[in-house]
Amino acid sequence: MSSRGGDRGDRPARARPERVYPPVIGLAKTAFRVLGVRTRLEGLEHVPATGGVVLAINHVGYADFVFAGLAPWEAHRRLTRFMAKESIFRHPVAGPLMRGMHHIPVDRSAGSASLRAALRALHAGEIVGLFPEATISRSFTVKPIKSGALRMAASARVPVLPTAVWGTQRLLGKGNPRDLTRGQTVQVSVGEPLEVTPRTVEECAVELRRRLQAQLDALQATHPDTAHPGPHAWWLPAHLGGAAPTPEEAAEVERERGL
């Protein structure tokens, strides 16, 4: 890895004011304490202290980015620039916060601009976070991986960090009721860096999915909710006795909805 250091963006991150991001993290952690949310982070030793990194996260709930971003912060006080839908940046409340935290807007009709912004961040030695499944998994298993994250990493010559999140589907899931009762647990697992080159993008997509699923399986096996499956446990995948749709059923729902 060190032999490519000069090409991989291991330069100091761009100096720009961070008046918004650290206070938002502080407020979020305070909110977790108030709600009694227990956050468990593992694999922090895999987060590099410097240099560009693509944080590739599985997607089970709308709050995944909040908890995934805690891993680099707790490891080295590093901030993650998340790629998010451009419409969020136009929201009267969320928009100023997203811009203040220097996240990256994604306009699917003009994707090249967001790609250039992400590459600039990576070359400046920053962490860019995204969800390579593109949409939330209704089955709570890892969906096929889109190659964009890997192509970005290959272009910037930076590693990909497989990052699994579990527990957010109960707090703020898709198509299910919010559950903000005290005592919820959210787990985050950061895996070993995955090196990718332009020639290995497709095989790395398969490997990234395999690693994310293995990390997610491990989190699900140790999560307190797994001990209490049942016919109405929508927050658990079918293979663990929960009521979530199977991957095949979830894929059919998305096909019917044109997703």
Secondary structure, 3 states (H helix, E strand, C coil): CHHHCCCCCCCCCCCCCCCCHHHHHHHHHHHHHHHCCEEEEECHHHCCCCCCEEEEECCCCCCHHHHHCHHHHHHHCCCEEEEEEHHHHCCCCHHHHHHHCCCEEECHHHHHHHHHHHHHHHHCCCEEEECCCCCCCCCCCCCCCCCHHHHHHHHHCCCEEEEEEECHHHHCCCCCCCCCCCCCEEEEEECCCECCCHHHHHHHHHHHHHHHHHHHHHHHHHCHHHHCCCCCCCCCCHHHCCCCCCHHHHHHHHHHCCC
